[in-house]
Amino acid sequence: MQTHTAKRVEIIIEAVMEERLTAALRKAGVTGFTVMPVLGGSGRSGQWTQEGEIGRARGMVNVACIIRPDRLDTLLDAAFEVVDRHIGVVSVVDCEVLRAERF
């Protein structure tokens, strides 16, 4: 079976910023993403859980999308506009997909 190169981008951000982030992604031409709740974790500020250790944020979400490599910079520019002023982590990894036409 033939696979095609793609990029998987994951953006972990405060839940209250989810709508602003997904709107920015759609405006940048991203047609698909998945939003998942983040139950807790540990970072620069120590360990936290969704029960309120982040203050008013109601926890965090992970917005994941898979895109063609040539669209990566546009997505990252849109994501950075939102993440820059808020708690957030953006990661990019290479991946392979079976149906390139979906991305």
GROMACS elastic network, one bead per residue, 0.5 to 0.9 nm:
[ bonds ]
;  ai    aj funct       b0    kb
    1    98     6  0.77693   500
    2    97     6  0.87156   500
    2    98     6  0.66075   500
    2    99     6  0.88975   500
    3    96     6  0.57230   500
    3    97     6  0.53905   500
    3    99     6  0.75343   500
    3   100     6  0.79514   500
    4    95     6  0.83053   500
    4    96     6  0.52584   500
    4    97     6  0.52395   500
    4    98     6  0.62953   500
    4    99     6  0.75015   500
    4   100     6  0.60366   500
    5    68     6  0.74015   500
    5    69     6  0.75047   500
    5    94     6  0.71842   500
    5    95     6  0.60276   500
    5    97     6  0.65434   500
    5   100     6  0.81576   500
    6    66     6  0.65722   500
    6    67     6  0.57040   500
    6    69     6  0.55679   500
    6    93     6  0.86782   500
    6    94     6  0.61086   500
    6    95     6  0.52535   500
    6    96     6  0.56331   500
    6    97     6  0.66374   500
    6   100     6  0.81070   500
    6   103     6  0.81545   500
    7    65     6  0.81616   500
    7    66     6  0.54939   500
    7    67     6  0.53779   500
    7    68     6  0.61817   500
    7    69     6  0.57354   500
    7    72     6  0.73184   500
    7    92     6  0.66020   500
    7    93     6  0.57737   500
    7    95     6  0.56034   500
    7    96     6  0.79699   500
    8    64     6  0.70235   500
    8    65     6  0.57255   500
    8    67     6  0.66132   500
    8    91     6  0.81552   500
    8    92     6  0.57055   500
    8    93     6  0.53176   500
    8    94     6  0.62660   500
    8    95     6  0.62843   500
    9    63     6  0.80741   500
    9    64     6  0.56110   500
    9    65     6  0.53727   500
    9    66     6  0.62828   500
    9    67     6  0.79718   500
    9    72     6  0.85365   500
    9    75     6  0.87898   500
    9    76     6  0.86499   500
    9    90     6  0.70941   500
    9    91     6  0.56873   500
    9    93     6  0.66397   500
    9    94     6  0.89457   500
   10    62     6  0.64288   500
   10    63     6  0.56235   500
   10    65     6  0.66153   500
   10    66     6  0.88711   500
   10    89     6  0.79504   500
   10    90     6  0.57584   500
   10    91     6  0.53074   500
   10    92     6  0.65999   500
   10    93     6  0.86894   500
   11    61     6  0.80327   500
   11    62     6  0.55128   500
   11    63     6  0.50743   500
   11    64     6  0.63572   500
   11    65     6  0.88347   500
   11    79     6  0.79185   500
   11    83     6  0.84838   500
   11    88     6  0.68824   500
   11    89     6  0.56341   500
   11    91     6  0.65544   500
   11    92     6  0.89658   500
   12    15     6  0.88688   500
   12    38     6  0.80528   500
   12    60     6  0.66413   500
   12    61     6  0.55963   500
   12    63     6  0.63391   500
   12    64     6  0.86113   500
   12    83     6  0.89626   500
   12    87     6  0.82937   500
   12    88     6  0.52835   500
   12    89     6  0.51354   500
   12    90     6  0.65389   500
   12    91     6  0.87247   500
   13    16     6  0.83560   500
   13    17     6  0.67158   500
   13    18     6  0.71623   500
   13    21     6  0.86281   500
   13    59     6  0.86436   500
   13    60     6  0.54729   500
   13    61     6  0.56245   500
   13    62     6  0.65801   500
   13    63     6  0.79457   500
   13    83     6  0.71379   500
   13    86     6  0.75595   500
   13    87     6  0.59717   500
   13    89     6  0.67153   500
   13    90     6  0.86742   500
   14    17     6  0.55041   500
   14    18     6  0.70031   500
   14    54     6  0.84037   500
   14    57     6  0.56310   500
   14    58     6  0.74933   500
   14    59     6  0.60327   500
   14    61     6  0.62406   500
   14    62     6  0.88999   500
   14    86     6  0.75578   500
   14    87     6  0.63387   500
   14    88     6  0.69450   500
   15    18     6  0.52859   500
   15    19     6  0.84394   500
   15    37     6  0.82296   500
   15    57     6  0.59857   500
   15    58     6  0.61689   500
   15    59     6  0.56953   500
   15    61     6  0.52997   500
   15    62     6  0.87323   500
   16    19     6  0.73810   500
   16    20     6  0.83794   500
   16    56     6  0.84280   500
   16    57     6  0.56844   500
   16    58     6  0.70904   500
   16    59     6  0.82500   500
   16    60     6  0.81217   500
   16    61     6  0.89705   500
   17    20     6  0.53533   500
   17    21     6  0.61421   500
   17    22     6  0.86665   500
   17    57     6  0.84349   500
   17    60     6  0.89581   500
   17    61     6  0.89058   500
   17    82     6  0.78851   500
   17    83     6  0.86606   500
   17    86     6  0.83639   500
   18    21     6  0.51918   500
   18    22     6  0.60960   500
   18    23     6  0.84642   500
   18    35     6  0.83474   500
   18    60     6  0.88020   500
   18    61     6  0.72033   500
   18    62     6  0.89014   500
   18    63     6  0.80178   500
   19    22     6  0.52265   500
   19    23     6  0.59664   500
   19    24     6  0.84986   500
   20    23     6  0.52120   500
   20    24     6  0.62261   500
   20    25     6  0.87308   500
   20    82     6  0.71489   500
   21    24     6  0.51085   500
   21    25     6  0.62292   500
   21    26     6  0.87001   500
   21    63     6  0.86213   500
   21    78     6  0.80294   500
   21    79     6  0.64734   500
   21    81     6  0.87025   500
   21    82     6  0.60359   500
   21    83     6  0.79873   500
   22    26     6  0.61503   500
   22    27     6  0.85374   500
   22    30     6  0.88632   500
   22    33     6  0.82257   500
   22    63     6  0.80899   500
   22    79     6  0.87000   500
   23    26     6  0.51472   500
   23    27     6  0.61365   500
   23    28     6  0.86117   500
   24    27     6  0.50501   500
   24    28     6  0.62195   500
   24    29     6  0.88338   500
   24    30     6  0.88366   500
   24    75     6  0.86819   500
   24    78     6  0.56655   500
   24    79     6  0.69020   500
   24    81     6  0.82829   500
   24    82     6  0.77715   500
   25    28     6  0.50246   500
   25    29     6  0.65105   500
   25    30     6  0.53405   500
   25    31     6  0.81267   500
   25    33     6  0.88348   500
   25    74     6  0.89164   500
   25    75     6  0.63818   500
   25    76     6  0.89191   500
   25    78     6  0.60782   500
   25    79     6  0.67827   500
   26    29     6  0.50948   500
   26    31     6  0.62900   500
   26    32     6  0.82880   500
   27    30     6  0.73214   500
   27    78     6  0.81761   500
   28    31     6  0.89988   500
   28    74     6  0.63329   500
   28    75     6  0.62153   500
   28    77     6  0.86095   500
   28    78     6  0.63414   500
   29    71     6  0.86973   500
   29    74     6  0.83128   500
   29    75     6  0.79598   500
   30    33     6  0.76411   500
   30    65     6  0.81721   500
   30    67     6  0.77443   500
   30    71     6  0.85848   500
   30    75     6  0.71310   500
   30   103     6  0.88917   500
   31    65     6  0.89570   500
   31    67     6  0.89736   500
   31   103     6  0.79543   500
   32    64     6  0.88507   500
   32    65     6  0.63416   500
   32    66     6  0.76557   500
   32    67     6  0.85176   500
   32   103     6  0.79366   500
   33    63     6  0.65765   500
   33    64     6  0.55094   500
   33    66     6  0.73330   500
   34    62     6  0.79623   500
   34    63     6  0.55989   500
   34    64     6  0.52005   500
   34    65     6  0.63944   500
   35    61     6  0.65422   500
   35    62     6  0.56569   500
   35    64     6  0.64720   500
   36    60     6  0.88978   500
   36    61     6  0.55801   500
   36    62     6  0.50978   500
   36    63     6  0.64546   500
   36    64     6  0.80782   500
   37    59     6  0.80557   500
   37    60     6  0.64279   500
   37    62     6  0.62142   500
   37    63     6  0.88621   500
   38    41     6  0.79728   500
   38    49     6  0.85569   500
   38    50     6  0.73383   500
   38    59     6  0.70690   500
   38    60     6  0.52749   500
   38    61     6  0.50839   500
   38    62     6  0.63276   500
   39    48     6  0.88180   500
   39    49     6  0.59927   500
   39    50     6  0.53965   500
   39    51     6  0.85943   500
   39    59     6  0.74762   500
   39    60     6  0.74986   500
   39    61     6  0.85244   500
   40    47     6  0.76352   500
   40    48     6  0.55035   500
   40    50     6  0.56419   500
   40    51     6  0.86720   500
   40    59     6  0.78352   500
   40    60     6  0.78904   500
   41    46     6  0.83332   500
   41    47     6  0.57251   500
   41    48     6  0.55792   500
   41    49     6  0.64950   500
   41    50     6  0.89370   500
   42    45     6  0.74305   500
   42    46     6  0.52043   500
   42    48     6  0.60391   500
   42    49     6  0.86915   500
   43    46     6  0.51522   500
   43    47     6  0.64252   500
   43    48     6  0.83205   500
   44    47     6  0.85430   500
   45    48     6  0.84383   500
   47    53     6  0.85295   500
   48    51     6  0.82538   500
   48    52     6  0.80779   500
   48    53     6  0.53700   500
   48    54     6  0.70900   500
   49    52     6  0.67117   500
   49    53     6  0.59314   500
   49    54     6  0.78385   500
   49    59     6  0.72776   500
   50    53     6  0.66628   500
   50    54     6  0.74640   500
   50    57     6  0.88797   500
   50    58     6  0.64825   500
   50    60     6  0.70505   500
   51    54     6  0.82689   500
   51    58     6  0.73859   500
   51    59     6  0.71425   500
   52    55     6  0.54150   500
   52    56     6  0.71978   500
   52    57     6  0.75537   500
   52    58     6  0.61729   500
   52    59     6  0.66254   500
   53    56     6  0.87780   500
   53    57     6  0.88454   500
   53    58     6  0.87303   500
   53    59     6  0.78596   500
   54    57     6  0.58875   500
   54    58     6  0.71979   500
   54    59     6  0.63224   500
   54    60     6  0.84506   500
   55    58     6  0.71365   500
   55    59     6  0.81932   500
   56    59     6  0.81907   500
   57    60     6  0.72097   500
   60    88     6  0.87961   500
   66    95     6  0.83219   500
   66    97     6  0.87966   500
   66   103     6  0.67466   500
   67    70     6  0.82723   500
   67    71     6  0.65923   500
   67    72     6  0.69771   500
   67    75     6  0.88149   500
   67   102     6  0.88956   500
   67   103     6  0.52546   500
   68    71     6  0.56087   500
   68    72     6  0.69865   500
   68   100     6  0.80356   500
   68   103     6  0.60749   500
   69    72     6  0.53798   500
   69    73     6  0.84354   500
   69    94     6  0.87550   500
   70    73     6  0.74134   500
   70    74     6  0.86081   500
   71    74     6  0.56334   500
   71    75     6  0.64979   500
   71    76     6  0.88891   500
   72    75     6  0.52131   500
   72    76     6  0.61338   500
   72    77     6  0.86216   500
   72    92     6  0.89570   500
   73    76     6  0.50768   500
   73    77     6  0.60718   500
   73    78     6  0.86242   500
   74    77     6  0.52476   500
   74    78     6  0.63696   500
   74    79     6  0.87101   500
   75    78     6  0.52261   500
   75    79     6  0.61435   500
   75    80     6  0.85572   500
   76    79     6  0.50125   500
   76    80     6  0.59103   500
   76    81     6  0.85702   500
   76    90     6  0.84339   500
   77    80     6  0.52189   500
   77    81     6  0.64041   500
   78    81     6  0.53922   500
   78    82     6  0.70905   500
   79    82     6  0.54666   500
   79    83     6  0.60612   500
   79    84     6  0.82521   500
   79    90     6  0.81558   500
   80    84     6  0.53001   500
   80    85     6  0.86428   500
   80    90     6  0.84209   500
   81    84     6  0.57838   500
   81    85     6  0.78401   500
   82    85     6  0.65555   500
   82    86     6  0.71815   500
   83    86     6  0.51937   500
   83    87     6  0.67059   500
   83    88     6  0.55634   500
   83    89     6  0.76220   500
   83    90     6  0.82260   500
   84    87     6  0.79716   500
   84    88     6  0.78391   500
   85    88     6  0.87560   500
   96   100     6  0.89747   500
   97   100     6  0.62342   500
   97   103     6  0.88258   500
   99   102     6  0.59147   500
   99   103     6  0.78149   500
  100   103     6  0.56261   500
